[in-house]
Amino acid sequence: MKNSPTRRKLEHIRTEYEHDPNFALLRRGALQYVPGEGPTKPVAVILGEAPGRNEDESGRPFVGVAGQILDDLIDGVGLTRGDFYVTNVVKYRPNKNRTPTTQEVRWSHKYLVEELGVVSATNVIAMGKVALEALFWTKGLPSPPIGQSHGYSYDHLIEDTVVWSTYHPAATSYKFDPQEKAELLEVLVDDFQYIIGKIL
């Protein structure tokens, strides 16, 4: 995709985002813009909320603990990370790894929709509350809780695109009880296998 029309369009989105005054505070607190990565016409787009510390340092999405869990999920369905386009709603790391605000998500929304169009996304796996909220905002609708929506699909949010909902891999790290962590990870694995099975 290097130097292709698609790459140039993605670089244009990056330039617009980097110069958007709405992100001035985020920009000052982050090391760099973290772009999406992967092929055009992927099996699916993996959509997270925002870069964390590891992503901010490396300039790549989903690399730390959450990234390892994502890689395990992908490996478990017999695919590779190169089959997916991986990105986040917000492209700068929020200070102290806080959750992006609703306003930051809405400011990022138009860039996200454009990005999804450029990579010809027909399936988007929204990992976590923020990702799902951003996609529901396309229709100005509130998003359902992840506890109710995980494993479900929505085909009315973006034209010619099916949105799938599941937990963010990092959610497992918030569980201190080993049994709760194992149970949530099992749900995430089941969701991912079900979603990929439906897509393929």
C-alpha positions, 0 to 999 in steps of 0.5 A, spaced: 500 500 500 506 504 500 505 510 495 498 508 493 492 512 492 489 509 498 496 510 502 495 518 500 488 518 502 490 515 509 496 520 509 491 526 508 486 524 514 492 524 518 495 531 516 488 533 517 487 530 524 494 533 526 492 540 524 485 540 527 485 545 533 480 540 537 486 536 539 491 541 541 491 538 548 491 531 546 497 532 542 501 536 547 500 530 552 502 525 547 508 523 543 505 522 536 499 520 532 498 513 532 495 511 525 491 505 523 495 499 520 493 493 515 491 492 508 485 495 504 479 490 504 481 486 510 477 481 513 475 486 518 477 492 521 479 492 529 477 498 532 479 500 539 478 506 543 485 510 543 493 509 544 495 507 550 503 508 553 506 502 549 502 504 542 504 512 543 511 510 544 511 505 538 507 509 533 503 502 532 496 500 535 494 495 539 501 493 541 502 492 549 498 487 553 491 488 549 495 487 543 498 480 545 491 478 547 488 481 540 494 477 537 492 470 541 484 472 538 486 472 531 491 466 532 485 462 535 481 463 528 487 461 524 488 468 521 494 473 522 494 480 524 496 482 516 488 479 515 486 485 519 486 493 519 487 495 526 486 502 528 483 506 534 477 512 534 482 517 537 489 517 534 493 520 540 494 517 547 489 521 552 493 523 558 494 518 564 491 513 559 484 515 561 478 514 557 477 519 551 471 524 553 465 524 549 467 530 545 474 527 543 470 521 540 465 526 536 471 530 534 474 524 531 468 521 528 468 524 521 476 522 521 474 515 523 468 514 518 473 517 512 478 512 514 473 506 514 471 508 507 478 509 504 480 501 507 473 499 504 471 496 511 465 491 510 466 489 517 468 493 523 469 489 530 468 495 535 472 493 541 469 496 547 464 501 549 468 507 546 469 504 539 461 502 539 459 509 541 463 512 536 460 508 531 453 509 533 454 516 533 454 516 526 446 515 526 446 520 532 444 514 537 446 512 544 450 505 544 448 500 548 452 497 554 457 492 552 454 487 557 448 487 553 451 488 546 457 483 545 457 478 540 451 482 536 451 485 529 449 492 527 448 493 519 444 500 520 450 504 522 454 505 516 452 504 509 455 497 506 458 495 513 456 491 519 458 493 526 460 487 531 460 489 538 465 485 543 469 487 549 476 491 549 482 486 550 484 491 556 478 489 559 481 483 562 486 487 565 481 490 570 479 484 573 483 482 579 479 476 581 483 470 577 476 467 576 473 473 573 479 475 568 478 468 566 471 468 565 471 475 561 477 472 557 472 466 555 467 471 553 472 475 549 474 468 545 467 466 544 465 473 541 471 473 536 470 466 534 463 467 533 464 474 529 469 471 525 465 465 523 459 469 521 464 474 517 468 468 513 
